[in-house]
Every structure is written in structure tokens, then in C-alpha cells.
Amino acid sequence: MNEEVIKEKIKRNEIRINRHSDEIDELKIANIESKAELKALCENLNSLTSMLKWLIGTMITTLIGFFIFAIQKGIF
């Protein structure tokens, strides 16, 4: 009787370990997917930052050009 209880506990523990192993595998896969998405997001942010720098530079250049034009025409 004692051996039966021990065997049942061992079997139950093996089942638990296998379930935990499956859950760990799923978490690893999810982690890999998250890393890939995060890397793509960082690349997109770098691209967006570069575009914003160009936009701000263009706007400042246009504003300076407008002030030069306004001074030449006597608006200011």
C-alpha cells in the first residue's frame, strides 16, 4: 500500500513537471516573439526620430527664409 501511494505521488509529480515544462516552452516562444516585436518597434522609432529631425530642420529653414523675405520687403 505504501508503495502504491509513493508511485501515485511520483506519477502526479511527473505530470506536474511535464505541464510546467510545456508552460516554460510556451513562455520562451512568447518571449522570443516579444523581443522581435520590440526590436521592430525600436527601428520604427529611430526612423520616426530621423524624420522629425528633418521636418524640424526644414521648418526652421523656412521660417528663417520668411523673415529674410519679410525684412527685404519691409513688412517688419
C-alpha positions as CSV (number, residue, x, y, z in Angstrom):
1,M,0.0,0.0,0.0
2,N,2.8,2.4,0.8
3,E,4.5,1.7,-2.5
4,E,1.3,2.4,-4.3
5,V,0.9,5.8,-2.7
6,I,4.5,6.6,-3.5
7,K,4.1,5.6,-7.1
8,E,1.0,7.6,-7.4
9,K,2.7,10.7,-6.0
10,I,5.6,10.2,-8.3
11,K,3.3,9.9,-11.3
12,R,1.4,13.0,-10.2
13,N,4.7,14.9,-9.8
14,E,5.8,13.8,-13.2
15,I,2.6,15.1,-14.8
16,R,3.1,18.4,-13.0
17,I,6.7,18.7,-14.1
18,N,5.6,17.9,-17.7
19,R,2.9,20.6,-17.6
20,H,5.4,23.1,-16.2
21,S,7.8,22.2,-18.9
22,D,5.2,22.8,-21.5
23,E,4.3,26.2,-19.9
24,I,8.0,27.1,-19.9
25,D,8.3,26.3,-23.6
26,E,5.3,28.5,-24.3
27,L,6.8,31.3,-22.3
28,K,10.1,31.0,-24.2
29,I,8.2,31.3,-27.5
30,A,6.3,34.3,-26.3
31,N,9.5,35.9,-25.1
32,I,11.1,35.4,-28.5
33,E,8.1,36.9,-30.3
34,S,8.1,39.9,-27.9
35,K,11.8,40.5,-28.5
36,A,11.3,40.6,-32.2
37,E,8.3,43.0,-32.0
38,L,10.3,45.2,-29.6
39,K,13.2,45.3,-32.0
40,A,11.0,46.3,-34.9
41,L,9.4,49.0,-32.7
42,C,12.8,50.4,-31.9
43,E,13.7,50.5,-35.5
44,N,10.5,52.3,-36.3
45,L,11.1,54.8,-33.6
46,N,14.6,55.5,-34.9
47,S,13.2,56.1,-38.3
48,L,10.5,58.4,-37.0
49,T,13.0,60.4,-34.9
50,S,15.1,60.9,-38.0
51,M,12.1,62.1,-40.0
52,L,11.1,64.5,-37.2
53,K,14.6,66.0,-37.2
54,W,14.4,66.6,-40.9
55,L,11.0,68.1,-40.5
56,I,12.1,70.5,-37.8
57,G,15.2,71.5,-39.8
58,T,13.0,72.2,-42.8
59,M,10.5,74.3,-40.8
60,I,13.3,76.3,-39.2
61,T,14.9,77.0,-42.5
62,T,11.6,78.0,-44.0
63,L,10.9,80.3,-41.1
64,I,14.3,82.0,-41.4
65,G,13.8,82.4,-45.1
66,F,10.4,84.0,-44.4
67,F,11.9,86.5,-42.0
68,I,14.6,87.4,-44.5
69,F,12.0,87.9,-47.2
70,A,9.8,90.0,-44.8
71,I,12.8,92.2,-43.9
72,Q,13.7,92.7,-47.6
73,K,10.1,93.6,-48.5
74,G,9.8,95.9,-45.5
75,I,7.0,94.0,-43.8
76,F,8.8,94.1,-40.5
